[in-house]
Amino acid sequence: MAEDDSAFWRFSLRFYDAPEVQADCLTVQDRDGADVNVVLYLLHRASNGDCLSREGIATIDSEVAAWREEVVRPLRAIRRRLKPRPYPLDPERQESFRNEIKRVELRSEKMQQLFLETLAPPTDRRAGVAEAAKRNLRAYASLIGADGEAPEYRRLSARLMEIARPD
């Protein structure tokens, strides 16, 4: 399957296409250490009413941990470090290089999403979309030591209700 043909990738693009969603995703990523791709995967599954067990979510997270830590996060760190152009190089070349890193980072995220789709842990139980989103995000937040009742997680669940429709 080509990356752009992935239902999960299309869902992610549609879901993430709002400044407030982007801000909430970055907050849970930077504040809580959440993996936004895992968050999006859990919401994608919730869009079908799938509630995953905490153990299933832990397995998902552990399966992508090495990729996240050794590939995605270092690329993100380089991209972020280059944003203020801290080096005495030509600013346009620095920005061009930063944009190349950004493209590679995005590609690494797409690859992670394709892998997440192959994992497909079994559904613990079925529920309505809103309930599944809340349960999945609470379980993930608990797993990473975050507050699943924080406003960002509630808004992410609400966003799912805004876009929940068949792909």
N, C-alpha and C positions, 0 to 999 in steps of 0.2 A: 504494500500500500504506500503510495506517495504521501509525504508529510502533509501536503495541503489537502489531501483527500480524507484525512482523519476527522471523524466526527468530534473527537475531543479537542483537536486543534481549532476547528471552526467554532465550537462552543466557547473555548477560551478567548478567542478574538472577539466574539460577540459580547461575552460577559465582561471582559476587561476594558471595553470601549466606552468608558465613562471616567472622567477625571477623579471623581470621588471614590470609585472602585480602585483605581490605580493607587490613590493615596492610602486607602485602607489596606490594600495588599502590601504596599511598601512598609506601612507601619507594623503589620504583624510579622513581616519578614525581618525588619531591622530591630524591632523591640522584642519580639518573642522568639526569633530564630526560626520562624515558620518557613517551610519550603512552599513558595507560592504555587508551584506546579502540583504539589500534593494537595494543597487547598483547592485548587481548581479541579483536580481529579475527583476529590470528594464531593464537590458541588456538582460536577458532571454526573457522577453516579447518583447523587440525590435527585437530579432532574428527572431520573427514571424511577424515583421512589426507593432507591437502594440505600438501606442503612447497613453500614459496615461495622463489624465488631472492632473493639479497641485493638484486639490482637491482629486482626486483618490489616488495620491501619498501621500498626507497628511494623508488620511485615513489609507493607508498601514502602514505608519510610526507610526501613533498613536496606531494602533492595536498591534504593536510589541514593543512599547516603554517600557512598564513595564518589559517585559521579558528581553529586552536588558539591562535596567538599574539595575534590581534586580538580574539577573542571569548571563548573558553573560559578562557584563563589570566587575563585581566583580571577576569572575573566571579568566578573562584575567589579571586583576590587580594582583591577587595572583601569577599566572604563571609568569608574567613579574618580579614581585618582587623576585621570587626565582631564576631567571636566574643567577645573579651574585653570588649566594650562600652567602648571607650576614649573615647567622646565624652560630654559632659555633657548628654545628652538623656535622656528618659524611657527606662529600661531595657527596658520592655515594648515600646515602639514601635521601639526599636533592634532588638530580637530579632525582631519582626514583619517589619521591613524586611529583616533578614538572611535570614529564611525566604523572603521573596519573591525575593531574589537567588538563593538556593539553588534554588528552583523554576526560575528562568530558566536557571541554570547547567545543571541537569539536562536541561532542554529543549534547550539547545545541544549537550549530549553526545548526546542521542537523534538530533538532526539530523546530527551528525557520523557517527554509526553508520549511519544510512540512506545517507549518501553513501558511506561505506566499502564498503557492500554493493554499490553500483553499480559500483565499480572492478573487482572480481573479476579480479585479475591471474591469468594462467594458472598452473597448478600446474607447478612445476619437476620434481617427481617425486612419486610416491605412496609412502607408508610407513605403518607402524602408527601409531596415535594417539600413543603415547609418543614415538616417534622423530620424528614430524612436529612435535610440540610443542617438543621439545628443539631441533631444527634451526631452526624458525622463531624461537624466542626467542633462541637464540645469534646468529643472523644479525642480528636487530634490535638486540640489545645491542651487537654489533660496530659496527653502523651509527652508534649514538649514543655510542660510546666507553665502553661499560660492560662489566663482566665478566659474560658470559652464564652463567658457572659459579657466580655468587653464589648463596647459599642461597635468596634470594627467588625467583629465576628457576626453580630446581629445585623449590621448593614449588609454584609456579604450575603447572608441568608436571605435578606429582603430583596437584594438585587436578583437573586436567582428567581424569585417569584415574578419579577418584572419581565424577565426574558424567557421564562419556562414555556417552551413550546417545542413541538417536534422539529427535529433537524431536517 
